[in-house]
Amino acid sequence: MPIVAHNELPTFSHLRAAGHQILDPVRAAQQDIRELHIGLLNMMPDAALEATERQFFRLIGHSNQIAQFYVHPFTLDALARAETARAHIQRYYSTFERIRSEGLDALIITGANVTGPDLSTEPFWGPLIEVVDWAWNNVSSTLCSCLATHAVLQFRYGQRREPLGEKRWGVFPHRVVNRAHPLVGNVNTLFDVPHSRFNEISRAQFDAAGLRVLVEGERAGVHLAVSADGIRQVLFQGHPEYDTISLLKEYKREVNRFAAGARRDYPPFPEGYFTVQSQAILDEHAQRVRAALAAGREPPRLPEDHIVFRLDNTWHDTAEGVIGNWMGLVYQITHSDRCLPFMDHVNPADPLGLGWNRAPA
């Protein structure tokens, strides 16, 4: 069912122009369909702020549940922002105070850029934990992406992420390892997921925390896990929300950093992403960049037009399936009064009736 354009956020116009069904609030009010209110705590840096909005809005909007989705983006004041991003946030975003007052059916927390290995020293740590703590007691389900998952594992489960030594980025194959959970019961058992991170929470750490791993890959590790009750926390370590070109944009940023002297080595290719032909084109471009720098000339621009049409998206359909399943579960365990305590009309230890409140085998 459609997302309701309940304010003037430009993301609604972008999605409508791309052919997605966006519902006018006047028309929405005339339909006897239940609302679901989803919070989006967007912690991404300025360059990715609006793209991340569109990615998660699109996934929510493609859910096939009988509901009208109101998505409420907000962020944390502790995150440094440039003037343009601050103006966008001030005009279109809600505040956490308002979110907390009005309540949510579900919450999504994005990743973020960090400057050090210990998340608890980041300026956003305290405000983020305040949101996570509130959601634990007041929101039926919180879905965390990448760094947000790492923060939750450290804060709530005492499991600190470990550095990988090098950046793990690319598109990696994953397998469903627990088909009993309704989040993954009807999706492909083998599918790809993009990853982009320098740190990892291992399978052993997820197990030690008492979390249920649903999807993992031999190379990329755990992608999807859930809290012991099966729904209160849904934890992504990858980025299923990524657009087809997201990793290309990230690669371009790293090439530009090399050209500007911000990194010493020329960036490697994201794994499993570029075709052989694209890699040959980009290798030639790398030679031209190095030659231009050696001669003191302006480096050439990345030949994106020769790369984009060769990119394949092998993850989005499954991402839509998982998010659609999540929305369906949220629909089942929530009701119209979002300000009531967390799922007070179901068994909070086992809201999905999976029997997961028993000790793991």
RODO-2510 file (C-alpha; in nm, 4 decimals, decimal comma):
residues 361
     n   res          X          Y          Z
     1     m     0,0000     0,0000     0,0000
     2     p     0,1136     0,3583    -0,0531
     3     i     0,3070     0,5975     0,1641
     4     v     0,1075     0,9053     0,2610
     5     a     0,2692     1,2397     0,1671
     6     h     0,1846     1,4032     0,4996
     7     n     0,4238     1,6974     0,4519
     8     e     0,6287     1,8670     0,1772
     9     l     0,9392     1,6460     0,2101
    10     p     1,1020     1,6392    -0,1388
    11     t     1,1470     1,2626    -0,1152
    12     f     0,7734     1,2260    -0,1798
    13     s     0,8067     1,4142    -0,5118
    14     h     1,1137     1,2113    -0,6119
    15     l     0,9336     0,8831    -0,5487
    16     r     0,6150     0,9968    -0,7227
    17     a     0,8190     1,1030    -1,0288
    18     a     0,9831     0,7589    -1,0314
    19     g     0,6419     0,5919    -1,0564
    20     h     0,5851     0,4991    -0,6914
    21     q     0,2371     0,5298    -0,5450
    22     i     0,2263     0,8251    -0,3052
    23     l    -0,1079     0,9078    -0,1476
    24     d    -0,2378     1,2592    -0,0902
    25     p    -0,3396     1,3083     0,2768
    26     v    -0,6894     1,4267     0,1801
    27     r    -0,7469     1,1081    -0,0166
    28     a    -0,5913     0,9013     0,2604
    29     a    -0,8407     1,0449     0,5101
    30     q    -1,1287     0,9215     0,2917
    31     q    -1,0127     0,5593     0,3024
    32     d    -1,1066     0,3214     0,5806
    33     i    -0,7607     0,1712     0,6048
    34     r    -0,5459     0,1448     0,9142
    35     e    -0,2423     0,3676     0,9488
    36     l     0,1069     0,2546     1,0444
    37     h     0,3456     0,5224     1,1670
    38     i     0,7136     0,4419     1,1091
    39     g     0,9963     0,6506     1,2504
    40     l     1,3191     0,6899     1,0505
    41     l     1,6131     0,8006     1,2619
    42     n     1,8429     0,9168     0,9821
    43     m     2,2011     0,9443     1,1074
    44     m     2,3685     0,9352     0,7676
    45     p     2,6096     1,2177     0,6734
    46     d     2,4900     1,5146     0,4715
    47     a     2,5907     1,3734     0,1313
    48     a     2,3749     1,0640     0,1855
    49     l     2,0951     1,2145     0,3958
    50     e     1,8268     1,2496     0,1264
    51     a     1,9328     0,9381    -0,0663
    52     t     1,8897     0,7334     0,2518
    53     e     1,5425     0,8829     0,2984
    54     r     1,4432     0,7707    -0,0496
    55     q     1,5899     0,4226    -0,0070
    56     f     1,3980     0,3413     0,3106
    57     f     1,0807     0,5212     0,2024
    58     r     1,0827     0,3138    -0,1170
    59     l     1,1240    -0,0151     0,0697
    60     i     0,8422     0,0718     0,3087
    61     g     0,6173     0,1885     0,0277
    62     h     0,6615    -0,1385    -0,1604
    63     s     0,5310    -0,3382     0,1352
    64     n     0,2168    -0,5259     0,0337
    65     q     0,0271    -0,4944     0,3595
    66     i    -0,3172    -0,3350     0,3813
    67     a    -0,2103    -0,0150     0,5539
    68     q    -0,1265     0,3491     0,4948
    69     f     0,2318     0,4275     0,5865
    70     y     0,3232     0,7544     0,7532
    71     v     0,7025     0,7769     0,7706
    72     h     0,8437     1,0315     1,0162
    73     p     1,2131     1,1144     0,9601
    74     f     1,4117     1,2652     1,2464
    75     t     1,7775     1,2887     1,3408
    76     l     2,0061     1,3701     1,6343
    77     d     2,1211     1,7231     1,7175
    78     a     2,4597     1,5840     1,8195
    79     l     2,5419     1,5000     1,4556
    80     a     2,7388     1,7779     1,2858
    81     r     2,5554     1,9177     0,9817
    82     a     2,6310     2,1753     0,7149
    83     e     2,3892     2,4614     0,6576
    84     t     2,2019     2,2994     0,3668
    85     a     2,1384     1,9775     0,5576
    86     r     2,0347     2,1682     0,8710
    87     a     1,7817     2,3661     0,6672
    88     h     1,6412     2,0440     0,5166
    89     i     1,6098     1,8860     0,8605
    90     q     1,4531     2,1937     1,0176
    91     r     1,1911     2,2180     0,7439
    92     y     1,0975     1,8538     0,6859
    93     y     1,2028     1,6464     0,9873
    94     s     1,0255     1,5862     1,3133
    95     t     1,1920     1,6056     1,6539
    96     f     1,2477     1,3163     1,8897
    97     e     1,0401     1,5000     2,1491
    98     r     0,7419     1,4985     1,9138
    99     i     0,8056     1,1368     1,8105
   100     r     0,8144     1,0319     2,1742
   101     s     0,4953     1,2244     2,2508
   102     e     0,2911     1,0906     1,9583
   103     g     0,4295     0,7356     1,9510
   104     l     0,5298     0,5006     1,6695
   105     d     0,4320     0,1568     1,5460
   106     a     0,7890     0,0801     1,4373
   107     l     1,1281     0,2484     1,4089
   108     i     1,4167     0,2296     1,1616
   109     i     1,7641     0,3497     1,2639
   110     t     2,0189     0,4035     0,9867
   111     g     2,3950     0,3789     0,9955
   112     a     2,6284     0,6748     1,0498
   113     n     2,9863     0,7823     0,9925
   114     v     3,2179     0,7561     1,2934
   115     t     3,5642     0,8875     1,3714
   116     g     3,6962     0,6325     1,6217
   117     p     3,6810     0,2645     1,7158
   118     d     3,4760     0,3058     2,0353
   119     l     3,1172     0,4023     1,9577
   120     s     3,0553     0,5158     2,3153
   121     t     3,2939     0,8101     2,2625
   122     e     3,1007     0,9446     1,9639
   123     p     2,9029     1,2680     2,0215
   124     f     2,5811     1,0960     1,9136
   125     w     2,6169     0,8011     2,1547
   126     g     2,4112     0,9414     2,4424
   127     p     2,1216     1,0718     2,2280
   128     l     2,1182     0,7505     2,0221
   129     i     2,1005     0,5308     2,3314
   130     e     1,8150     0,7472     2,4608
   131     v     1,6191     0,6687     2,1425
   132     v     1,7093     0,2978     2,1532
   133     d     1,6093     0,2738     2,5190
   134     w     1,2784     0,4504     2,4606
   135     a     1,2009     0,2293     2,1616
   136     w     1,2753    -0,0878     2,3597
   137     n     0,9892    -0,0062     2,5956
   138     n     0,7492     0,1790     2,3675
   139     v     0,7826     0,0623     2,0050
   140     s     0,6768    -0,2785     1,8810
   141     s     0,9856    -0,3289     1,6632
   142     t     1,3076    -0,1419     1,5860
   143     l     1,5022    -0,2203     1,2691
   144     c     1,8708    -0,1251     1,2851
   145     s     2,1065    -0,0889     0,9907
   146     c     2,4836    -0,1473     1,0017
   147     l     2,6363     0,0904     1,2575
   148     a     2,3080     0,1148     1,4476
   149     t     2,3249    -0,2639     1,4892
   150     h     2,6791    -0,2331     1,6229
   151     a     2,5663     0,0342     1,8704
   152     v     2,2763    -0,1813     1,9955
   153     l     2,5033    -0,4834     2,0356
   154     q     2,7446    -0,2765     2,2439
   155     f     2,4844    -0,0934     2,4528
   156     r     2,2266    -0,3624     2,5216
   157     y     2,4242    -0,6851     2,4867
   158     g     2,7804    -0,5902     2,5841
   159     q     2,9246    -0,7067     2,2505
   160     r     3,1757    -0,4654     2,0966
   161     r     3,2434    -0,4735     1,7271
   162     e     3,5897    -0,5795     1,6106
   163     p     3,7937    -0,4118     1,3321
   164     l     3,8259    -0,6113     1,0105
   165     g     4,1659    -0,4673     0,9201
   166     e     4,0380    -0,3530     0,5833
   167     k     3,7084    -0,2282     0,4478
   168     r     3,4576    -0,4983     0,3600
   169     w     3,2509    -0,3583     0,0802
   170     g     3,0758    -0,5016    -0,2170
   171     v     2,7863    -0,7351    -0,2911
   172     f     2,8069    -1,0713    -0,1145
   173     p     2,6003    -1,3930    -0,1272
   174     h     2,4034    -1,4908     0,1842
   175     r     2,1935    -1,7866     0,2869
   176     v     1,8850    -1,8117     0,5085
   177     v     1,9917    -2,0243     0,8052
   178     n     1,6664    -2,0151     1,0022
   179     r     1,3616    -2,0540     0,7781
   180     a     1,1189    -2,0822     1,0696
   181     h     1,1023    -1,7060     1,1192
   182     p     0,8292    -1,5212     0,9238
   183     l     1,0731    -1,2455     0,8285
   184     v     1,2429    -1,4846     0,5847
   185     g     0,9940    -1,7697     0,5447
   186     n     0,8909    -1,6686     0,1913
   187     v     1,2077    -1,5101     0,0465
   188     n     1,4861    -1,6655    -0,1586
   189     t     1,7022    -1,8954     0,0504
   190     l     2,0137    -1,7637    -0,1276
   191     f     2,0466    -1,3942    -0,2119
   192     d     2,2922    -1,1049    -0,2259
   193     v     2,3349    -0,8123     0,0146
   194     p     2,5609    -0,5057    -0,0155
   195     h     2,8019    -0,4395     0,2719
   196     s     3,0217    -0,1403     0,3460
   197     r     3,2032    -0,1394     0,6806
   198     f     3,5386    -0,1566     0,8564
   199     n     3,4109    -0,3439     1,1620
   200     e     3,2083    -0,6551     1,2383
   201     i     3,0002    -0,8288     1,4987
   202     s     3,0812    -1,1993     1,4584
   203     r     2,8396    -1,4932     1,4616
   204     a     2,9858    -1,5972     1,7974
   205     q     2,9002    -1,2540     1,9402
   206     f     2,5426    -1,2681     1,8119
   207     d     2,5078    -1,6125     1,9698
   208     a     2,6606    -1,4947     2,2988
   209     a     2,4076    -1,2103     2,3076
   210     g     2,1212    -1,4581     2,2776
   211     l     2,0152    -1,3193     1,9402
   212     r     1,8719    -1,5353     1,6615
   213     v     2,0689    -1,5284     1,3379
   214     l     1,8446    -1,5629     1,0326
   215     v     2,0779    -1,4806     0,7405
   216     e     2,4549    -1,5000     0,7041
   217     g     2,7221    -1,5328     0,4383
   218     e     3,0505    -1,7189     0,4257
   219     r     3,2476    -1,4073     0,3317
   220     a     3,0392    -1,1239     0,4754
   221     g     2,9260    -1,2870     0,8008
   222     v     2,5930    -1,2256     0,9730
   223     h     2,3542    -1,0015     0,7853
   224     l     2,0193    -1,0421     0,9654
   225     a     1,9418    -1,1326     1,3252
   226     v     1,6541    -1,0718     1,5654
   227     s     1,6144    -1,0349     1,9401
   228     a     1,5230    -1,3409     2,1450
   229     d     1,1504    -1,2632     2,1239
   230     g     1,1738    -1,2608     1,7453
   231     i     1,0580    -0,9052     1,6679
   232     r     1,1460    -0,6308     1,9162
   233     q     1,4831    -0,5711     1,7502
   234     v     1,5639    -0,6572     1,3873
   235     l     1,9334    -0,6181     1,3160
   236     f     2,0926    -0,5714     0,9727
   237     q     2,4692    -0,5714     0,9397
   238     g     2,4519    -0,5106     0,5647
   239     h     2,2768    -0,2464     0,3543
   240     p     1,9802    -0,4050     0,1725
   241     e     1,8362    -0,0553     0,1239
   242     y     2,1181     0,0458    -0,1136
   243     d     2,0327     0,1659    -0,4626
   244     t     2,1971    -0,0017    -0,7627
   245     i     2,4454     0,2864    -0,7897
   246     s     2,5178     0,3343    -0,4177
   247     l     2,8471     0,1430    -0,4197
   248     l     2,9507     0,3190    -0,7427
   249     k     2,8989     0,6543    -0,5698
   250     e     3,0993     0,5294    -0,2735
   251     y     3,3798     0,4103    -0,5027
   252     k     3,3789     0,7500    -0,6755
   253     r     3,4138     0,9277    -0,3392
   254     e     3,7153     0,7125    -0,2550
   255     v     3,8771     0,7824    -0,5930
   256     n     3,8231     1,1539    -0,5343
   257     r     3,9782     1,1219    -0,1892
   258     f     4,2848     0,9600    -0,3455
   259     a     4,3083     1,2377    -0,6049
   260     a     4,2829     1,4993    -0,3291
   261     g     4,5536     1,3301    -0,1211
   262     a     4,3113     1,2239     0,1536
   263     r     4,4028     0,8558     0,1114
   264     r     4,7397     0,7076     0,0148
   265     d     4,6309     0,3992    -0,1781
   266     y     4,4061     0,3864    -0,4824
   267     p     4,0759     0,2271    -0,3731
   268     p     4,0148    -0,1386    -0,4590
   269     f     3,6969    -0,2442    -0,6343
   270     p     3,3920    -0,3347    -0,4249
   271     e     3,3716    -0,7148    -0,4350
   272     g     3,1150    -0,8807    -0,6600
   273     y     2,9873    -0,5513    -0,8002
   274     f     3,1607    -0,4400    -1,1195
   275     t     3,1672    -0,6515    -1,4355
   276     v     3,4968    -0,7513    -1,5974
   277     q     3,4403    -0,4843    -1,8627
   278     s     3,3756    -0,2191    -1,5993
   279     q     3,6878    -0,3153    -1,4083
   280     a     3,8953    -0,2770    -1,7259
   281     i     3,7495     0,0706    -1,7832
   282     l     3,8149     0,1699    -1,4230
   283     d     4,1699     0,0303    -1,4302
   284     e     4,2416     0,2499    -1,7315
   285     h     4,0893     0,5451    -1,5501
   286     a     4,3142     0,4785    -1,2501
   287     q     4,6196     0,4972    -1,4746
   288     r     4,4991     0,8317    -1,6120
   289     v     4,4406     0,9660    -1,2617
   290     r     4,7912     0,8694    -1,1496
   291     a     4,9449     1,0155    -1,4668
   292     a     4,7574     1,3431    -1,4213
   293     l     4,8655     1,3731    -1,0587
   294     a     5,2268     1,2992    -1,1484
   295     a     5,2166     1,5731    -1,4137
   296     g     5,0430     1,8213    -1,1860
   297     r     4,7256     1,8233    -1,3939
   298     e     4,3608     1,8035    -1,2896
   299     p     4,2600     1,4334    -1,2725
   300     p     3,9911     1,3173    -1,5189
   301     r     3,6368     1,2530    -1,3991
   302     l     3,5204     0,8989    -1,3331
   303     p     3,3562     0,7589    -1,6506
   304     e     3,0282     0,6762    -1,4745
   305     d     2,8221     0,6697    -1,7947
   306     h     3,0260     0,3703    -1,9141
   307     i     2,9693     0,1846    -1,5854
   308     v     2,6104     0,2477    -1,4736
   309     f     2,4341     0,0451    -1,7441
   310     r     2,6531    -0,2567    -1,6621
   311     l     2,5517    -0,2649    -1,2943
   312     d     2,3133    -0,5359    -1,1770
   313     n     2,0894    -0,5219    -0,8710
   314     t     2,0724    -0,8694    -0,7142
   315     w     1,9377    -0,7756    -0,3712
   316     h     1,6444    -0,5342    -0,3943
   317     d     1,3623    -0,7868    -0,4471
   318     t     1,4635    -0,9836    -0,1389
   319     a     1,5047    -0,6625     0,0604
   320     e     1,1479    -0,5684    -0,0334
   321     g     1,0314    -0,9138     0,0757
   322     v     1,1978    -0,8910     0,4162
   323     i     1,0753    -0,5361     0,4803
   324     g     0,7261    -0,6353     0,3646
   325     n     0,7295    -0,9267     0,6063
   326     w     0,8482    -0,6948     0,8833
   327     m     0,5635    -0,4525     0,8124
   328     g     0,3197    -0,7435     0,8230
   329     l     0,4471    -0,8530     1,1644
   330     v     0,4297    -0,4974     1,2958
   331     y     0,0717    -0,4761     1,1693
   332     q    -0,0217    -0,7943     1,3557
   333     i     0,1186    -0,6966     1,6951
   334     t     0,0229    -0,3283     1,7091
   335     h    -0,3031    -0,1446     1,7395
   336     s    -0,4240     0,2094     1,6864
   337     d    -0,3063     0,3523     2,0200
   338     r     0,0665     0,3882     1,9646
   339     c     0,1258     0,5473     2,3041
   340     l     0,0510     0,2300     2,4978
   341     p     0,3502     0,0380     2,6396
   342     f     0,5266    -0,2063     2,4124
   343     m     0,2826    -0,4721     2,2856
   344     d     0,0802    -0,4809     2,6081
   345     h    -0,1886    -0,6908     2,4412
   346     v     0,0438    -0,9802     2,3506
   347     n     0,2989    -1,1922     2,5317
   348     p     0,6098    -0,9661     2,5210
   349     a     0,8393    -1,2658     2,5621
   350     d     0,6992    -1,4375     2,2540
   351     p     0,4745    -1,1983     2,0565
   352     l     0,4942    -1,4020     1,7361
   353     g     0,4145    -1,7345     1,9023
   354     l     0,7422    -1,8899     1,7869
   355     g     0,8298    -2,0475     2,1198
   356     w     1,1568    -1,8535     2,1202
   357     n     1,1159    -1,7490     2,4804
   358     r     1,2538    -2,0905     2,5683
   359     a     1,6270    -2,1344     2,6068
   360     p     1,8088    -2,1937     2,2765
   361     a     1,8795    -2,5558     2,1957
***
